[in-house]
């Protein structure tokens, strides 16, 4: 332990502790801007400066360690003045249009500027022109970039894709795409982690709210909306709701109030995905040889984009089952539309997703019907949905709960846990067990798939056949796993991959809490719902039974293959 003083108060901290961590341990607040624990600890913004007794120069707290006898001062006149001047210099290269920024009210730069009483900036504005493809699902606005380096670090170290880089070294440097190439020409997975780790409004998802509102207002179409499992864990955060208040049933009432004709649950099509993917896995296992590569799940479009750019040789190992979003769209515009005397063109299918990559997935040619109608017309992230609600001055607690519409609003607990890392694998093994053993498993048999760890192992048997399943989240972890599988250092039969650490609950389209990884806080909501649900295995869903009985016949039937499966092509991203 090291004895130090912080603002005249003696304390002891472990050797090697940063000054910033030492102050936080003593409940002393030192502001930060570029800092993100474990990801970006470089002192670039110099907002976290503190004064050390006996030193003339202020030092950054985030990347300097404590030393025996160190006396730290966190709030002297010199410290306050330096922070304010550093903020003013940052703001001189920042397009300050807070009233029209999607991060207004949830922007660390805005909060710090208000707290330090920055009013009239003495520094001249220097904002360079910057071009971007506004049709791409991920939008970068460099007029708001503060060069904190978080996006670079997240993409380099967490996701290992190296999309972002520092360009034009010198006084007019900026953060842009690698080699300044068009973003669509790079290997961006659209995981959106750069967005959720950005402290300002420089990175956002493409906004499709206006298109959705126009569809709602069109009397000639019927609008249906599907709510992904992870949405119910997060949408209430923007309104200060408790988890037990932010129910999907309350959201269903709100979405009907906003004008959607039908409100459904993507957890239904997650159950449908499990029926197809479990059947596909059991078929795969019949011919798999000991040293063959495993079958990989394919419901995460960020992972599929990653596989296409980084490991195209593995595309044949990806499940051909479409994601729940796309299965829902396919069923809605065929079976459901026909039952409601509607043509596919008369149905506008909207999905609310925790994901930016879903926007790209919905637009792929392979997800479009032969008549040119997309299975899913528009994708809104959780943040977009929250902004849409606020634009209509909705106070969620003023709305009662109501059931989602039948039949595509009925789901099992297995479908709900899709939103967490390990949820897909657990759901698939529950149903796979039933298919081969012809008996209902204890729903918690495969709970080894749960938890926040980046890599988890689930060893089980299906009808006496050993099955080794792996669960991985985060693309950096995924890359390391694939390299181990290719080198023979690991073995697996079935692998679930989610691009975002922690899974969809921590997705790139979810509400942003600067400096906090939220997946671990949100996932328990899904497992609680699973425990409370009477039906916990996908094959038990009565609506799933109906859609197979009345339309699809059976998993992997010719019609199911046509509507619910796809072929992964590297060129289609």
Secondary structure, DSSP 8 states (H G I E B T S, - for coil): -EEEEETTEEEEE-TT-BHHHHHHHTT-----SS-BTTTB-S--S--SEEEETT-SS-EESTT-B--TT-EEESS-HHHHHHHHHHHHHHHTTS---GGG-TTTTS-HHHHHHHHTT--S--S----------TTSSEEE-GGG-----HHHHIIIIIS----EEEES-STT-EEEEGGG--GGGS------HHHHT-SSSSEEE---HHHHHHHHH-TTSEEEEEE-GGGGGTGGGGGT--TTTS-HHHHHHHHHHTT-SEEEEHHHHHHHHHHHHHHHHHHHHHH--TTS--EE----HHHHHHHHHH-GGGGGGB--B--HHHHHHHHIIIIIHHHTT--GGGEEEEEEES-SHHHHHHHSGGGB-TTS-BSS-EEEEHHHHHHHHHHTT--GGGS------TTTT---HHHHGGGSTTHHHHHHHHHHHHHHH-S---TTTTGGG-SS-SEEEEEEEETTEEEEEEEEESHHHHHHHHHHHHHTS---SEEEEESSTTSGGG-TTS---TT---HHHHHHHHHHHHHH-S--SGGG-HHHHHHIIIII-STT-HHHHHHHB----TT--
